[in-house]
Amino acid sequence: LSQRKASVADSYVQAVEARAEALLKARADAQEALWDLSAEGSPSDAEDSLIKSLLAASPTADEGDVAERTSALRKVLQGAEDELQNRTGQRSPEQVTSKKDVQEQQVQLLYTTLALGKALPMSIQIATLHSLELQNFSYARHLLKVHSADEALVWQLEALLPAALVEKLRPALWDKAAWPLTGKQAAVSSSGTSDVELRPITSDFGCKLPSTMAVRGGNLGAYMLQKLRRQEAFNFVRFGDGEWMCVDGQTFQNCDNLHGYPEMCTELVRYTKDPALRSNVDMMFGHHTCLFVEQIEHYPRLGTWYPVFGFMDFLRPEKGQVLADMMAAVRSRGPVVVVGPAYLNRLHAALGHAGYVKVPNAKFCNDIGDAWTAHENIENGVLAASGRFPDHSVQFLAAGGMAMKVIIMKMASVLPKDSFFDIGSTFDGFAGVQSRDYNGASLKADLSGGPLMGWFSEHDVEGVGC
């Protein structure tokens, strides 16, 4: 715990404070489980003391000192380990058939007693598992019971645990998976929920929209949330000024220092002007479109478009509650894979991902190249990530500028079982990267008290270089 203290300090405080009330129930649950495990038929005084120590070490409302709390919890954990050694040492030979059985009983009782599944962030739980060096099934089984499906625990475990343990647990993890199998998605999506009604609109963002775009507006947040919850394939890309400049044939370098490569723009033109090539992708756009109305009027009919900028439009309203609901829906659909700059790979609390495909980022990560120069490697990485879960719909959260639009529209056709979401710079601020004005220093203050505060992971503690 002390090794992970710096990296989990902020999220630890928020997570424990937010779950203080749940700990009271966790204590009762732990006592009931201990009653079943105890030879005497009820928790021993030492075990009951450990539960009380956990509650005492966890804060209620005051800010307090993170280091002090971490130290207190570490002492409780050590006390629990000592008690468990005594408990298992008292078992009869018939009860203890092997060293593995002893270890499994220890871990089961430890996590039942301390209710860590409800009290601590995933990062601390994973660190604890490594420190105990107990590679067994009981730990994972218990975690799978106490965590809800929308935390994507199955895939987080597979992504974060030691490789040797993953191989042992994989059948059990997959059996526990809450995601629908791809073959069952049609049944899931045929619910009685009525469609969110959208209407044709001809103006938005203060301008008259191009007549070549069939724009539909309305409650687009409800529309997106409904599509996410229906469990059927859902893909979207967002067009900003860079995409329209690319389609318009301009030579430029955007604010992310990304170039409008001719071959990339040729592909983007092809997908943009032929709706049949992207029939399974929702096309979204922002206010930048108003700058290109005259040019777009001369394009062929571009099909249906939506005046919303994906997840980004829901970053701040209601302190992020709608975005929190959307991401919970994403995680409930299947294993999440992040395709983007290295700093996004540390946002496990926000994205809950099981896999990662790197996209070079020269501006913030000092990488060589970008999404277009590396597009073949990225596409191969996406194919490999999808192949890891042949029976489940993988949810790809992708960020990589203009090139990523081409990649998404291409891969959405190649991998119809999966879904692709163009997240752009929506989550950069949670990683401490101020790539736009809306994800700068004011983001945390604007979201204070809301459900997204535990998403921040602003420091490069893993040494990725950005």
Contacts in CASP RR format, 6 or more apart in sequence:
PFRMAT RR
TARGET T0000
AUTHOR 0000-0000-0000
METHOD contacts of the structure
MODEL  1
LSQRKASVADSYVQAVEARAEALLKARADAQEALWDLSAEGSPSDAEDSL
IKSLLAASPTADEGDVAERTSALRKVLQGAEDELQNRTGQRSPEQVTSKK
DVQEQQVQLLYTTLALGKALPMSIQIATLHSLELQNFSYARHLLKVHSAD
EALVWQLEALLPAALVEKLRPALWDKAAWPLTGKQAAVSSSGTSDVELRP
ITSDFGCKLPSTMAVRGGNLGAYMLQKLRRQEAFNFVRFGDGEWMCVDGQ
TFQNCDNLHGYPEMCTELVRYTKDPALRSNVDMMFGHHTCLFVEQIEHYP
RLGTWYPVFGFMDFLRPEKGQVLADMMAAVRSRGPVVVVGPAYLNRLHAA
LGHAGYVKVPNAKFCNDIGDAWTAHENIENGVLAASGRFPDHSVQFLAAG
GMAMKVIIMKMASVLPKDSFFDIGSTFDGFAGVQSRDYNGASLKADLSGG
PLMGWFSEHDVEGVGC
1 70 0 8 1.000
1 73 0 8 1.000
1 74 0 8 1.000
1 77 0 8 1.000
1 124 0 8 1.000
1 127 0 8 1.000
1 128 0 8 1.000
1 131 0 8 1.000
2 70 0 8 1.000
2 71 0 8 1.000
2 74 0 8 1.000
3 127 0 8 1.000
4 123 0 8 1.000
4 124 0 8 1.000
4 127 0 8 1.000
5 66 0 8 1.000
5 67 0 8 1.000
5 70 0 8 1.000
6 459 0 8 1.000
6 461 0 8 1.000
7 123 0 8 1.000
7 457 0 8 1.000
7 459 0 8 1.000
7 461 0 8 1.000
7 462 0 8 1.000
8 121 0 8 1.000
8 123 0 8 1.000
8 124 0 8 1.000
9 66 0 8 1.000
10 454 0 8 1.000
10 456 0 8 1.000
11 121 0 8 1.000
11 123 0 8 1.000
11 349 0 8 1.000
11 454 0 8 1.000
11 456 0 8 1.000
11 457 0 8 1.000
12 66 0 8 1.000
12 69 0 8 1.000
12 70 0 8 1.000
12 120 0 8 1.000
12 121 0 8 1.000
12 124 0 8 1.000
13 59 0 8 1.000
13 63 0 8 1.000
13 66 0 8 1.000
13 69 0 8 1.000
14 453 0 8 1.000
14 454 0 8 1.000
15 120 0 8 1.000
15 121 0 8 1.000
15 454 0 8 1.000
16 58 0 8 1.000
16 59 0 8 1.000
16 69 0 8 1.000
16 119 0 8 1.000
16 120 0 8 1.000
17 59 0 8 1.000
17 60 0 8 1.000
17 61 0 8 1.000
19 118 0 8 1.000
19 119 0 8 1.000
20 58 0 8 1.000
20 59 0 8 1.000
20 60 0 8 1.000
20 61 0 8 1.000
22 118 0 8 1.000
22 119 0 8 1.000
23 54 0 8 1.000
23 55 0 8 1.000
23 58 0 8 1.000
23 115 0 8 1.000
23 118 0 8 1.000
23 119 0 8 1.000
24 55 0 8 1.000
26 115 0 8 1.000
26 117 0 8 1.000
26 118 0 8 1.000
26 119 0 8 1.000
27 51 0 8 1.000
27 54 0 8 1.000
27 55 0 8 1.000
27 115 0 8 1.000
29 115 0 8 1.000
30 51 0 8 1.000
30 112 0 8 1.000
30 113 0 8 1.000
30 114 0 8 1.000
30 115 0 8 1.000
31 43 0 8 1.000
31 48 0 8 1.000
31 51 0 8 1.000
33 112 0 8 1.000
34 42 0 8 1.000
34 43 0 8 1.000
34 47 0 8 1.000
34 109 0 8 1.000
34 112 0 8 1.000
34 113 0 8 1.000
35 41 0 8 1.000
35 42 0 8 1.000
35 43 0 8 1.000
37 105 0 8 1.000
37 108 0 8 1.000
37 109 0 8 1.000
37 112 0 8 1.000
38 44 0 8 1.000
38 47 0 8 1.000
39 90 0 8 1.000
43 51 0 8 1.000
46 83 0 8 1.000
46 86 0 8 1.000
47 83 0 8 1.000
47 113 0 8 1.000
50 76 0 8 1.000
50 79 0 8 1.000
50 80 0 8 1.000
50 83 0 8 1.000
50 113 0 8 1.000
50 114 0 8 1.000
51 113 0 8 1.000
51 114 0 8 1.000
51 115 0 8 1.000
53 75 0 8 1.000
53 76 0 8 1.000
54 73 0 8 1.000
54 76 0 8 1.000
54 114 0 8 1.000
54 115 0 8 1.000
54 119 0 8 1.000
56 72 0 8 1.000
57 69 0 8 1.000
57 72 0 8 1.000
57 73 0 8 1.000
57 75 0 8 1.000
57 76 0 8 1.000
58 69 0 8 1.000
58 73 0 8 1.000
58 119 0 8 1.000
59 69 0 8 1.000
73 120 0 8 1.000
76 114 0 8 1.000
77 110 0 8 1.000
77 114 0 8 1.000
77 128 0 8 1.000
80 110 0 8 1.000
80 113 0 8 1.000
80 114 0 8 1.000
81 106 0 8 1.000
81 110 0 8 1.000
81 132 0 8 1.000
84 105 0 8 1.000
84 106 0 8 1.000
84 109 0 8 1.000
84 110 0 8 1.000
85 106 0 8 1.000
87 105 0 8 1.000
87 109 0 8 1.000
88 96 0 8 1.000
88 102 0 8 1.000
88 105 0 8 1.000
88 106 0 8 1.000
89 96 0 8 1.000
89 102 0 8 1.000
91 102 0 8 1.000
91 105 0 8 1.000
96 102 0 8 1.000
96 105 0 8 1.000
100 136 0 8 1.000
103 134 0 8 1.000
103 136 0 8 1.000
104 134 0 8 1.000
104 136 0 8 1.000
104 137 0 8 1.000
104 138 0 8 1.000
105 138 0 8 1.000
106 134 0 8 1.000
107 132 0 8 1.000
107 134 0 8 1.000
107 136 0 8 1.000
107 138 0 8 1.000
107 139 0 8 1.000
107 142 0 8 1.000
108 138 0 8 1.000
108 139 0 8 1.000
108 142 0 8 1.000
110 116 0 8 1.000
111 117 0 8 1.000
111 139 0 8 1.000
111 142 0 8 1.000
111 143 0 8 1.000
112 142 0 8 1.000
115 146 0 8 1.000
116 124 0 8 1.000
116 125 0 8 1.000
116 128 0 8 1.000
117 125 0 8 1.000
117 142 0 8 1.000
117 143 0 8 1.000
117 146 0 8 1.000
117 147 0 8 1.000
118 146 0 8 1.000
120 128 0 8 1.000
121 349 0 8 1.000
122 151 0 8 1.000
122 153 0 8 1.000
122 156 0 8 1.000
122 160 0 8 1.000
122 348 0 8 1.000
122 349 0 8 1.000
123 348 0 8 1.000
125 143 0 8 1.000
126 160 0 8 1.000
126 161 0 8 1.000
129 139 0 8 1.000
129 161 0 8 1.000
130 162 0 8 1.000
135 162 0 8 1.000
135 164 0 8 1.000
135 165 0 8 1.000
135 168 0 8 1.000
137 168 0 8 1.000
137 169 0 8 1.000
137 172 0 8 1.000
140 157 0 8 1.000
140 169 0 8 1.000
140 172 0 8 1.000
140 173 0 8 1.000
141 172 0 8 1.000
141 176 0 8 1.000
143 153 0 8 1.000
143 157 0 8 1.000
144 153 0 8 1.000
144 154 0 8 1.000
144 173 0 8 1.000
144 176 0 8 1.000
147 153 0 8 1.000
149 178 0 8 1.000
149 179 0 8 1.000
149 332 0 8 1.000
150 328 0 8 1.000
150 329 0 8 1.000
150 331 0 8 1.000
150 332 0 8 1.000
151 331 0 8 1.000
151 352 0 8 1.000
152 331 0 8 1.000
152 334 0 8 1.000
152 335 0 8 1.000
152 336 0 8 1.000
152 352 0 8 1.000
152 353 0 8 1.000
152 354 0 8 1.000
154 173 0 8 1.000
154 174 0 8 1.000
154 176 0 8 1.000
154 177 0 8 1.000
154 178 0 8 1.000
154 179 0 8 1.000
154 335 0 8 1.000
154 354 0 8 1.000
155 334 0 8 1.000
155 335 0 8 1.000
155 336 0 8 1.000
155 352 0 8 1.000
155 353 0 8 1.000
155 354 0 8 1.000
155 355 0 8 1.000
156 348 0 8 1.000
156 352 0 8 1.000
156 353 0 8 1.000
156 354 0 8 1.000
157 166 0 8 1.000
157 169 0 8 1.000
157 173 0 8 1.000
158 166 0 8 1.000
158 169 0 8 1.000
158 170 0 8 1.000
158 173 0 8 1.000
158 354 0 8 1.000
159 353 0 8 1.000
159 354 0 8 1.000
159 355 0 8 1.000
160 348 0 8 1.000
161 169 0 8 1.000
177 334 0 8 1.000
177 392 0 8 1.000
178 332 0 8 1.000
179 332 0 8 1.000
179 333 0 8 1.000
179 334 0 8 1.000
179 335 0 8 1.000
179 392 0 8 1.000
179 393 0 8 1.000
180 188 0 8 1.000
180 231 0 8 1.000
180 393 0 8 1.000
181 391 0 8 1.000
181 392 0 8 1.000
182 391 0 8 1.000
182 392 0 8 1.000
182 393 0 8 1.000
182 417 0 8 1.000
185 231 0 8 1.000
185 232 0 8 1.000
185 233 0 8 1.000
185 393 0 8 1.000
186 232 0 8 1.000
188 230 0 8 1.000
188 231 0 8 1.000
188 232 0 8 1.000
189 230 0 8 1.000
189 231 0 8 1.000
189 232 0 8 1.000
191 230 0 8 1.000
193 226 0 8 1.000
193 230 0 8 1.000
195 226 0 8 1.000
196 219 0 8 1.000
196 222 0 8 1.000
196 223 0 8 1.000
196 226 0 8 1.000
197 218 0 8 1.000
198 216 0 8 1.000
198 217 0 8 1.000
198 218 0 8 1.000
198 219 0 8 1.000
198 220 0 8 1.000
198 223 0 8 1.000
198 306 0 8 1.000
199 216 0 8 1.000
199 217 0 8 1.000
199 218 0 8 1.000
200 214 0 8 1.000
200 215 0 8 1.000
200 216 0 8 1.000
200 217 0 8 1.000
201 209 0 8 1.000
201 215 0 8 1.000
201 216 0 8 1.000
201 217 0 8 1.000
201 218 0 8 1.000
201 307 0 8 1.000
202 208 0 8 1.000
202 209 0 8 1.000
202 211 0 8 1.000
202 215 0 8 1.000
203 209 0 8 1.000
204 215 0 8 1.000
204 217 0 8 1.000
204 307 0 8 1.000
205 286 0 8 1.000
205 287 0 8 1.000
205 289 0 8 1.000
205 290 0 8 1.000
205 307 0 8 1.000
206 290 0 8 1.000
207 289 0 8 1.000
207 290 0 8 1.000
207 293 0 8 1.000
208 293 0 8 1.000
209 215 0 8 1.000
209 289 0 8 1.000
209 293 0 8 1.000
209 307 0 8 1.000
210 289 0 8 1.000
210 293 0 8 1.000
210 296 0 8 1.000
210 297 0 8 1.000
210 299 0 8 1.000
210 302 0 8 1.000
211 297 0 8 1.000
212 296 0 8 1.000
212 297 0 8 1.000
212 299 0 8 1.000
212 300 0 8 1.000
212 301 0 8 1.000
212 302 0 8 1.000
213 296 0 8 1.000
213 302 0 8 1.000
213 303 0 8 1.000
213 305 0 8 1.000
214 301 0 8 1.000
214 302 0 8 1.000
214 303 0 8 1.000
214 304 0 8 1.000
214 305 0 8 1.000
215 304 0 8 1.000
215 305 0 8 1.000
215 306 0 8 1.000
215 307 0 8 1.000
216 304 0 8 1.000
216 305 0 8 1.000
216 306 0 8 1.000
217 306 0 8 1.000
217 307 0 8 1.000
220 306 0 8 1.000
220 307 0 8 1.000
220 308 0 8 1.000
220 313 0 8 1.000
221 308 0 8 1.000
221 313 0 8 1.000
221 314 0 8 1.000
221 322 0 8 1.000
221 326 0 8 1.000
223 306 0 8 1.000
224 308 0 8 1.000
224 310 0 8 1.000
224 326 0 8 1.000
225 322 0 8 1.000
225 325 0 8 1.000
225 326 0 8 1.000
225 329 0 8 1.000
227 234 0 8 1.000
228 234 0 8 1.000
228 326 0 8 1.000
228 329 0 8 1.000
228 330 0 8 1.000
228 333 0 8 1.000
229 329 0 8 1.000
229 332 0 8 1.000
231 333 0 8 1.000
231 393 0 8 1.000
233 280 0 8 1.000
233 393 0 8 1.000
233 412 0 8 1.000
233 416 0 8 1.000
233 417 0 8 1.000
233 418 0 8 1.000
233 419 0 8 1.000
234 282 0 8 1.000
234 419 0 8 1.000
234 421 0 8 1.000
235 280 0 8 1.000
235 281 0 8 1.000
235 282 0 8 1.000
235 408 0 8 1.000
235 409 0 8 1.000
235 412 0 8 1.000
235 419 0 8 1.000
235 420 0 8 1.000
235 421 0 8 1.000
236 281 0 8 1.000
236 282 0 8 1.000
236 283 0 8 1.000
236 284 0 8 1.000
236 310 0 8 1.000
236 420 0 8 1.000
236 421 0 8 1.000
236 422 0 8 1.000
237 281 0 8 1.000
237 282 0 8 1.000
237 283 0 8 1.000
237 284 0 8 1.000
237 404 0 8 1.000
237 405 0 8 1.000
237 408 0 8 1.000
237 409 0 8 1.000
237 422 0 8 1.000
238 284 0 8 1.000
238 285 0 8 1.000
238 286 0 8 1.000
238 309 0 8 1.000
238 310 0 8 1.000
238 312 0 8 1.000
238 405 0 8 1.000
238 422 0 8 1.000
238 424 0 8 1.000
239 272 0 8 1.000
239 283 0 8 1.000
239 284 0 8 1.000
239 285 0 8 1.000
239 286 0 8 1.000
239 288 0 8 1.000
239 289 0 8 1.000
239 405 0 8 1.000
240 285 0 8 1.000
240 286 0 8 1.000
240 288 0 8 1.000
240 289 0 8 1.000
240 309 0 8 1.000
241 254 0 8 1.000
241 288 0 8 1.000
241 291 0 8 1.000
241 292 0 8 1.000
242 252 0 8 1.000
242 254 0 8 1.000
242 260 0 8 1.000
242 288 0 8 1.000
242 402 0 8 1.000
243 268 0 8 1.000
243 272 0 8 1.000
243 402 0 8 1.000
243 405 0 8 1.000
244 288 0 8 1.000
244 289 0 8 1.000
244 291 0 8 1.000
244 292 0 8 1.000
244 295 0 8 1.000
244 296 0 8 1.000
245 252 0 8 1.000
245 254 0 8 1.000
245 260 0 8 1.000
245 292 0 8 1.000
246 260 0 8 1.000
246 264 0 8 1.000
246 265 0 8 1.000
246 268 0 8 1.000
246 269 0 8 1.000
246 402 0 8 1.000
247 265 0 8 1.000
247 268 0 8 1.000
247 269 0 8 1.000
247 272 0 8 1.000
247 273 0 8 1.000
247 299 0 8 1.000
248 292 0 8 1.000
248 295 0 8 1.000
249 265 0 8 1.000
249 269 0 8 1.000
251 260 0 8 1.000
252 259 0 8 1.000
252 260 0 8 1.000
253 259 0 8 1.000
253 260 0 8 1.000
254 260 0 8 1.000
254 401 0 8 1.000
254 402 0 8 1.000
256 363 0 8 1.000
256 401 0 8 1.000
256 435 0 8 1.000
257 362 0 8 1.000
257 363 0 8 1.000
258 370 0 8 1.000
258 371 0 8 1.000
258 372 0 8 1.000
258 400 0 8 1.000
258 401 0 8 1.000
258 402 0 8 1.000
258 403 0 8 1.000
259 370 0 8 1.000
259 372 0 8 1.000
260 402 0 8 1.000
261 372 0 8 1.000
261 403 0 8 1.000
264 372 0 8 1.000
264 375 0 8 1.000
264 402 0 8 1.000
264 403 0 8 1.000
264 406 0 8 1.000
265 402 0 8 1.000
267 406 0 8 1.000
268 402 0 8 1.000
268 405 0 8 1.000
268 406 0 8 1.000
270 277 0 8 1.000
271 277 0 8 1.000
271 278 0 8 1.000
271 405 0 8 1.000
271 406 0 8 1.000
271 409 0 8 1.000
271 410 0 8 1.000
272 299 0 8 1.000
272 302 0 8 1.000
273 299 0 8 1.000
273 300 0 8 1.000
273 302 0 8 1.000
275 301 0 8 1.000
275 302 0 8 1.000
275 303 0 8 1.000
275 304 0 8 1.000
277 409 0 8 1.000
277 413 0 8 1.000
278 409 0 8 1.000
278 412 0 8 1.000
278 413 0 8 1.000
280 412 0 8 1.000
280 413 0 8 1.000
280 416 0 8 1.000
281 408 0 8 1.000
281 409 0 8 1.000
281 412 0 8 1.000
281 420 0 8 1.000
282 304 0 8 1.000
282 306 0 8 1.000
283 302 0 8 1.000
283 303 0 8 1.000
283 304 0 8 1.000
283 305 0 8 1.000
283 306 0 8 1.000
284 305 0 8 1.000
284 306 0 8 1.000
284 307 0 8 1.000
284 308 0 8 1.000
284 309 0 8 1.000
284 310 0 8 1.000
284 422 0 8 1.000
285 305 0 8 1.000
285 306 0 8 1.000
285 307 0 8 1.000
285 309 0 8 1.000
286 307 0 8 1.000
286 308 0 8 1.000
286 309 0 8 1.000
289 296 0 8 1.000
296 302 0 8 1.000
310 421 0 8 1.000
310 422 0 8 1.000
310 423 0 8 1.000
310 426 0 8 1.000
311 323 0 8 1.000
311 326 0 8 1.000
311 327 0 8 1.000
311 421 0 8 1.000
311 423 0 8 1.000
311 426 0 8 1.000
312 423 0 8 1.000
312 424 0 8 1.000
312 425 0 8 1.000
312 426 0 8 1.000
312 438 0 8 1.000
314 320 0 8 1.000
314 322 0 8 1.000
314 323 0 8 1.000
314 326 0 8 1.000
315 323 0 8 1.000
315 426 0 8 1.000
315 438 0 8 1.000
315 439 0 8 1.000
315 443 0 8 1.000
316 438 0 8 1.000
316 443 0 8 1.000
316 446 0 8 1.000
316 447 0 8 1.000
319 446 0 8 1.000
319 447 0 8 1.000
319 448 0 8 1.000
319 449 0 8 1.000
319 450 0 8 1.000
319 451 0 8 1.000
319 452 0 8 1.000
320 447 0 8 1.000
320 450 0 8 1.000
320 451 0 8 1.000
320 452 0 8 1.000
321 450 0 8 1.000
321 451 0 8 1.000
323 452 0 8 1.000
324 451 0 8 1.000
324 452 0 8 1.000
327 350 0 8 1.000
327 351 0 8 1.000
330 336 0 8 1.000
330 395 0 8 1.000
330 397 0 8 1.000
330 421 0 8 1.000
331 352 0 8 1.000
331 395 0 8 1.000
333 393 0 8 1.000
333 395 0 8 1.000
333 419 0 8 1.000
334 389 0 8 1.000
334 392 0 8 1.000
334 393 0 8 1.000
334 394 0 8 1.000
334 395 0 8 1.000
335 353 0 8 1.000
335 354 0 8 1.000
335 355 0 8 1.000
335 388 0 8 1.000
335 389 0 8 1.000
335 392 0 8 1.000
335 394 0 8 1.000
335 395 0 8 1.000
336 351 0 8 1.000
336 352 0 8 1.000
336 353 0 8 1.000
336 354 0 8 1.000
336 355 0 8 1.000
336 394 0 8 1.000
336 395 0 8 1.000
336 396 0 8 1.000
336 397 0 8 1.000
337 353 0 8 1.000
337 354 0 8 1.000
337 355 0 8 1.000
337 356 0 8 1.000
337 357 0 8 1.000
337 382 0 8 1.000
337 385 0 8 1.000
337 386 0 8 1.000
337 394 0 8 1.000
337 395 0 8 1.000
337 396 0 8 1.000
337 397 0 8 1.000
338 344 0 8 1.000
338 345 0 8 1.000
338 347 0 8 1.000
338 351 0 8 1.000
338 353 0 8 1.000
338 355 0 8 1.000
338 356 0 8 1.000
338 357 0 8 1.000
338 396 0 8 1.000
338 397 0 8 1.000
338 398 0 8 1.000
339 356 0 8 1.000
339 357 0 8 1.000
339 359 0 8 1.000
339 378 0 8 1.000
339 382 0 8 1.000
339 396 0 8 1.000
339 397 0 8 1.000
339 398 0 8 1.000
339 399 0 8 1.000
339 400 0 8 1.000
339 404 0 8 1.000
339 407 0 8 1.000
340 356 0 8 1.000
340 357 0 8 1.000
340 358 0 8 1.000
340 359 0 8 1.000
340 361 0 8 1.000
340 371 0 8 1.000
340 398 0 8 1.000
340 399 0 8 1.000
340 400 0 8 1.000
341 358 0 8 1.000
341 359 0 8 1.000
341 360 0 8 1.000
341 361 0 8 1.000
341 364 0 8 1.000
341 365 0 8 1.000
341 367 0 8 1.000
341 399 0 8 1.000
341 400 0 8 1.000
341 433 0 8 1.000
341 466 0 8 1.000
342 358 0 8 1.000
342 361 0 8 1.000
342 365 0 8 1.000
342 367 0 8 1.000
342 464 0 8 1.000
342 465 0 8 1.000
342 466 0 8 1.000
343 364 0 8 1.000
343 365 0 8 1.000
343 428 0 8 1.000
343 431 0 8 1.000
343 432 0 8 1.000
343 433 0 8 1.000
343 460 0 8 1.000
343 464 0 8 1.000
343 466 0 8 1.000
344 351 0 8 1.000
344 397 0 8 1.000
344 399 0 8 1.000
344 427 0 8 1.000
344 428 0 8 1.000
344 431 0 8 1.000
345 353 0 8 1.000
345 356 0 8 1.000
345 358 0 8 1.000
345 464 0 8 1.000
346 431 0 8 1.000
346 457 0 8 1.000
346 460 0 8 1.000
346 461 0 8 1.000
346 462 0 8 1.000
346 464 0 8 1.000
347 427 0 8 1.000
347 430 0 8 1.000
347 431 0 8 1.000
347 455 0 8 1.000
347 457 0 8 1.000
348 457 0 8 1.000
349 454 0 8 1.000
349 455 0 8 1.000
349 457 0 8 1.000
350 427 0 8 1.000
350 430 0 8 1.000
350 452 0 8 1.000
350 455 0 8 1.000
350 457 0 8 1.000
351 397 0 8 1.000
351 427 0 8 1.000
353 397 0 8 1.000
355 385 0 8 1.000
357 378 0 8 1.000
357 381 0 8 1.000
357 382 0 8 1.000
357 385 0 8 1.000
358 378 0 8 1.000
359 370 0 8 1.000
359 371 0 8 1.000
359 374 0 8 1.000
359 378 0 8 1.000
359 398 0 8 1.000
359 399 0 8 1.000
359 400 0 8 1.000
359 404 0 8 1.000
360 367 0 8 1.000
360 368 0 8 1.000
360 369 0 8 1.000
360 370 0 8 1.000
360 371 0 8 1.000
360 373 0 8 1.000
360 374 0 8 1.000
361 367 0 8 1.000
361 370 0 8 1.000
361 400 0 8 1.000
361 466 0 8 1.000
362 368 0 8 1.000
362 369 0 8 1.000
362 370 0 8 1.000
363 435 0 8 1.000
364 433 0 8 1.000
364 435 0 8 1.000
364 466 0 8 1.000
365 464 0 8 1.000
365 465 0 8 1.000
365 466 0 8 1.000
366 465 0 8 1.000
366 466 0 8 1.000
370 400 0 8 1.000
370 403 0 8 1.000
371 378 0 8 1.000
371 400 0 8 1.000
371 401 0 8 1.000
371 402 0 8 1.000
371 403 0 8 1.000
371 404 0 8 1.000
371 407 0 8 1.000
372 402 0 8 1.000
372 403 0 8 1.000
372 406 0 8 1.000
375 403 0 8 1.000
375 406 0 8 1.000
375 407 0 8 1.000
378 407 0 8 1.000
379 407 0 8 1.000
379 410 0 8 1.000
379 411 0 8 1.000
382 396 0 8 1.000
382 407 0 8 1.000
382 411 0 8 1.000
382 415 0 8 1.000
383 411 0 8 1.000
383 414 0 8 1.000
383 415 0 8 1.000
385 394 0 8 1.000
385 396 0 8 1.000
386 394 0 8 1.000
386 415 0 8 1.000
386 417 0 8 1.000
386 418 0 8 1.000
388 394 0 8 1.000
393 417 0 8 1.000
393 418 0 8 1.000
393 419 0 8 1.000
394 415 0 8 1.000
394 417 0 8 1.000
394 418 0 8 1.000
394 419 0 8 1.000
395 418 0 8 1.000
395 419 0 8 1.000
395 421 0 8 1.000
396 408 0 8 1.000
396 411 0 8 1.000
396 418 0 8 1.000
396 419 0 8 1.000
396 420 0 8 1.000
396 421 0 8 1.000
397 421 0 8 1.000
397 423 0 8 1.000
398 404 0 8 1.000
398 407 0 8 1.000
398 408 0 8 1.000
398 420 0 8 1.000
398 421 0 8 1.000
398 422 0 8 1.000
398 423 0 8 1.000
398 424 0 8 1.000
399 422 0 8 1.000
399 423 0 8 1.000
399 424 0 8 1.000
399 425 0 8 1.000
399 426 0 8 1.000
399 427 0 8 1.000
400 424 0 8 1.000
401 424 0 8 1.000
404 422 0 8 1.000
404 424 0 8 1.000
405 422 0 8 1.000
408 420 0 8 1.000
408 422 0 8 1.000
411 418 0 8 1.000
411 420 0 8 1.000
412 418 0 8 1.000
412 420 0 8 1.000
425 435 0 8 1.000
425 436 0 8 1.000
425 439 0 8 1.000
426 439 0 8 1.000
427 455 0 8 1.000
428 434 0 8 1.000
428 435 0 8 1.000
428 436 0 8 1.000
428 439 0 8 1.000
429 435 0 8 1.000
429 439 0 8 1.000
429 440 0 8 1.000
429 443 0 8 1.000
429 456 0 8 1.000
429 458 0 8 1.000
430 439 0 8 1.000
430 443 0 8 1.000
430 452 0 8 1.000
430 455 0 8 1.000
430 456 0 8 1.000
430 457 0 8 1.000
430 458 0 8 1.000
431 457 0 8 1.000
431 458 0 8 1.000
432 439 0 8 1.000
432 440 0 8 1.000
432 456 0 8 1.000
432 458 0 8 1.000
433 439 0 8 1.000
433 466 0 8 1.000
434 440 0 8 1.000
434 441 0 8 1.000
444 453 0 8 1.000
444 456 0 8 1.000
447 453 0 8 1.000
460 466 0 8 1.000
END
